[in-house]
Amino acid sequence: MKKTLLSLITASVLTTLLTIPVGAAEVGTLDDKKHSVETEYYIDKFGDEVIEETHYNKEGDIVEVSVEKEETVFPEQTGEFSIQSGVYHAASRSSVTSRIEAKWGQLRIYANGFSDSYTSSSKSTKKAIDKISVNTSLIMNGSVENQASDNRTKSSLANASAAQQRFMVPTAPQYSRSSHSYHNSGANSVYHSTEAKRGF
């Protein structure tokens, strides 16, 4: 009788453990709402100035980390003249976010990349340029989980989102790594690399 009862208790515990969504311990309350933010400024490994924002939910868990770098693009010099109409302001951003989704047993991780062009550094008005693109990779547990890209012509924006494809317990930081490119006649081309890191 004791052996039977012990077997039933063991089976019950194992069943309970197996029904807990993978990664439930890491995601806690499954709250993906932004409640507070911390901002940091630093120079990244490419020598560029970066603004990093970390967003937290009410429980203090990280729901999004984003990094952004900007650059005003000056006109090409053609002899003594320059074509001012080619000037634009490039803003490149990567973010790692966690989202609640129906029929997904844990918070789903996304890598997002954004390339935006504006008329000036005030970023009040968008400006369409000849070519604008972004390529984004989601890195989870040390390997590429998914990739996405967006390439546009005569546009002021490009954005790409790479979603987590498999259930997994995070054992390493999650990264959004993006490469951005901007091309406009009469101005220099710009290439940025951005990387956002979430966790650990």
ChimeraX attribute file (.defattr): number of C-alpha atoms within 10 A of each C-alpha:
attribute: neighborCount
match mode: 1-to-1
recipient: residues
	/A:1	6
	/A:2	7
	/A:3	8
	/A:4	9
	/A:5	10
	/A:6	11
	/A:7	12
	/A:8	12
	/A:9	12
	/A:10	12
	/A:11	12
	/A:12	12
	/A:13	11
	/A:14	11
	/A:15	11
	/A:16	10
	/A:17	11
	/A:18	10
	/A:19	9
	/A:20	12
	/A:21	16
	/A:22	17
	/A:23	16
	/A:24	15
	/A:25	11
	/A:26	15
	/A:27	20
	/A:28	12
	/A:29	13
	/A:30	18
	/A:31	19
	/A:32	21
	/A:33	17
	/A:34	16
	/A:35	14
	/A:36	12
	/A:37	13
	/A:38	10
	/A:39	12
	/A:40	10
	/A:41	12
	/A:42	11
	/A:43	11
	/A:44	14
	/A:45	8
	/A:46	9
	/A:47	8
	/A:48	16
	/A:49	15
	/A:50	19
	/A:51	17
	/A:52	21
	/A:53	18
	/A:54	21
	/A:55	20
	/A:56	20
	/A:57	18
	/A:58	13
	/A:59	10
	/A:60	12
	/A:61	20
	/A:62	24
	/A:63	24
	/A:64	26
	/A:65	26
	/A:66	25
	/A:67	23
	/A:68	24
	/A:69	19
	/A:70	19
	/A:71	18
	/A:72	16
	/A:73	22
	/A:74	18
	/A:75	20
	/A:76	17
	/A:77	13
	/A:78	9
	/A:79	6
	/A:80	5
	/A:81	9
	/A:82	15
	/A:83	14
	/A:84	13
	/A:85	13
	/A:86	19
	/A:87	23
	/A:88	27
	/A:89	21
	/A:90	28
	/A:91	21
	/A:92	28
	/A:93	29
	/A:94	33
	/A:95	29
	/A:96	30
	/A:97	25
	/A:98	23
	/A:99	17
	/A:100	15
	/A:101	10
	/A:102	7
	/A:103	6
	/A:104	11
	/A:105	16
	/A:106	24
	/A:107	25
	/A:108	20
	/A:109	24
	/A:110	25
	/A:111	33
	/A:112	29
	/A:113	34
	/A:114	25
	/A:115	28
	/A:116	26
	/A:117	27
	/A:118	21
	/A:119	20
	/A:120	17
	/A:121	16
	/A:122	8
	/A:123	14
	/A:124	9
	/A:125	11
	/A:126	16
	/A:127	19
	/A:128	18
	/A:129	22
	/A:130	14
	/A:131	19
	/A:132	26
	/A:133	25
	/A:134	30
	/A:135	24
	/A:136	29
	/A:137	27
	/A:138	26
	/A:139	24
	/A:140	20
	/A:141	14
	/A:142	12
	/A:143	12
	/A:144	14
	/A:145	18
	/A:146	18
	/A:147	20
	/A:148	18
	/A:149	20
	/A:150	18
	/A:151	17
	/A:152	16
	/A:153	15
	/A:154	13
	/A:155	17
	/A:156	23
	/A:157	26
	/A:158	23
	/A:159	23
	/A:160	22
	/A:161	24
	/A:162	22
	/A:163	20
	/A:164	20
	/A:165	11
	/A:166	9
	/A:167	14
	/A:168	15
	/A:169	16
	/A:170	16
	/A:171	13
	/A:172	14
	/A:173	14
	/A:174	25
	/A:175	29
	/A:176	31
	/A:177	23
	/A:178	28
	/A:179	21
	/A:180	28
	/A:181	20
	/A:182	27
	/A:183	20
	/A:184	21
	/A:185	15
	/A:186	17
	/A:187	20
	/A:188	16
	/A:189	15
	/A:190	16
	/A:191	14
	/A:192	21
	/A:193	21
	/A:194	24
	/A:195	23
	/A:196	27
	/A:197	22
	/A:198	20
	/A:199	16
	/A:200	8
